[in-house]
Amino acid sequence: MAASHSPSPCIFCQIARSATSTRLLHQVPPLSLSLNFASGELENSNFSFRVLVLQDDKVVAFQDIKPAAFRHYLVIPVEHIPTVKNLQRRPEDYSLVSHMLDVGKMLLQRDAPQSKEHRFGFHQPPFNSVDHLHLHCLGLPFTPSLFSLEKRNTCFSYRLWKCLCSWKAIKYKSFGPFGFIEAEKLLEKIKPEQPCNL
């Protein structure tokens, strides 16, 4: 793992160190949304502020600032690791990703047990948004963006909602060597090789 010990402008490093400039991300309001199937409208039932979800000596977990699903958390390593491309077939890398996945599963089992599906994975370069390894933990269904919710009185329709949710379904689906890689597939890829016993 490539550690960076110098001060970093990386927003996720700041979150991991609990820097004050990251408070905004710690206070992202989770949207509680429900779909009215009769009208095809999404209803925003409430806003409630949540803080840092979980932290231990290896990882920090918090809500995504732009949630793509009913529940959308990020689990990041405390140590700065740029992307999945920096992980190798080493026990410490395998252990870290496995721990990140365990934390993500625990959070979604706790906070979204009613979700129809849980999805866990990483965006690969060049499609990652932040150069700090982060596991997306999604409790489906997908949701449209806050912008589209604000505009729903004038231009929001069920078709637009389906289109936005379809894009998110594609964005968080595995398509080979680029884009999104499921956490289990990454674990297979970086699993340390067992020494041959002859």
N, C-alpha and C positions, 0 to 999 in steps of 0.2 A: 504494500500500500504506500502510495506516495504522500507523505505528510508534508504539510506546509506550516512551519512554525512562525513565520513572519506575519505581521498584521495584514489582514486580507480585506479587500473590498467585497468579498463574497458574502451575500446577504445570509446564506445558510450558515456560514461560519459565525456570523454575528448572532444568529439565533441560538446556535449551539453554545455560545459563550454567554448568553443572556445579556447581550449588549442592549442599552436603552434604545438605540435607534431601530431595533426590531420590534418594539412594542406593538406597532400597527399590525404586523402579521400575527402576533399573539392574540389579538383581539378581533379577528375576523368573525363577523356574525354568521353563524350557520343558518342557512335558509331552511325553514320547515315548509316544504311544498307538498301540495296534494293536487292530484289531477281530478278535475270534475269531468267524468267521462261523458256526461250528457251534453255539456257545452264545449268540451275540448279545451277548457281554460285551466291554467295552473293557478292555484290559490296560494298566496303567501300568508301562512297562518301566524307567524311571529318571527321576531328577531331576538336572539338572546346571545350575549357575548360569552365566548368560551376562551379560556387561556391555554397556555401550553398544556397539551394533553398528557404527555408522559416524558420523563427524562431519566436515563440511568447513565452509567459511566461510559457506555458505548454509543448510544443513540439518543436522539431527541425526536419526538413526534408531535405534530401540530396540524391544524386544519389548513388545507390548501386555500390560498387567497382567492382563487377563482374556481370554486368547486364545480366539478363536472358531473357529480352524482349526488344522490340523496345524502350520502356521507362520503367525504373525500379527505383523507388524511395523507400527510407526507411523513415518512420516517427517514431521517438522515443520520449518517454517522457523525459523531462529534469531531472525529479527525477529518480533515479535508482530503477527499478523494474526488477528483474531477468528474469522471464518468465510469460507466460499466467497462469501457475499454481499458481502464487502468487496473482492473481486477485480474488476478492470475490464479492459476491452479495451486493455491497455497492454503494450508489449513486456516490461517488467520483471515483470509479473504472469504473463504467458504463459511467460516464460523460467523463472521460479521453479517453477511447477507442472510444467512439462516436466522440469526437473531433479529434482524430487521423484519423479516417475514413473520416470525413468531409474534413480535410486538404488533405488527399490522393486523394479524389475524385476531389477536386478543382484543384489540381496540374495536374492530368491526363486530366481533361476537358480542362484545359488551354494548356497543352503541347502535348497532344496526342488525340485530338478530332477525328482524322481519324482512330484510332485503331479499330480493329474489335471487341475487347472485353477488358474490364477492369476487373482485378482480384485483390482482396484485402484479405490479410490474414496473419496469423502468423504460424511459425513452432513451434511445441510443443516438449518439452524434450522427448526423448534424441536427437531429430533431429534438434534442433536449433543450429546455428553456434556461436552465441554470447549470453552470459547470461546477456542480457539487452533487455527488451521488445522492439520489433521492428515490425512495420507493413510493409509488402511488398505490394507495389502498382505497379501493372504490367499493362502496356499498350501493349497488344499483337499485333503482333505475337511474339512468342518466337524466340530468336536468338541463334546461336551457340557461343561457347566461343571464346575469342580473340586468344587463342592458335590455335584453329582449323582454324581460318582465316589466321594466319601467315603461316600455313602449307598447305594452299589450293593449292599452285602451284605444290606440289609433291604428296599429298595424299588426298586432299579435293575432295569430290564427293557429288552429291546430296543425295545419300543414307546416307553418314556420317552426312550430315547436318540434314536430317530427323531424324536420330537416336539421335543426340544431342538435337534437339528440342523436340523430344518425351520424353526424360529423363526429360527435364525441365517441360514439360506438366504434368508429373507424380509427380515431386518434388513439384509442386505448385497446387496440386489437393487434395481435402479432402478425407482421408481414415480412418474415424472413430476416435478413441481416440488418435492415434499417428499421427505424421507427421504434415501436414498442416491443419489448421482450418480457415475457411473463417471468415472474420471479423463480418459479420451479425450473424453467428452461435455463435460466442463468445459473442456477445452482448446479444443474447437470453439466453445464459448460465449464464451470470453474471448480468442479469437484476434484480434490487432489488425487493424483494417481497413486494407487496402492503399489508398494514395492513387491516385486516378484519373489516369492519364497520357493526356492528350488530344493 
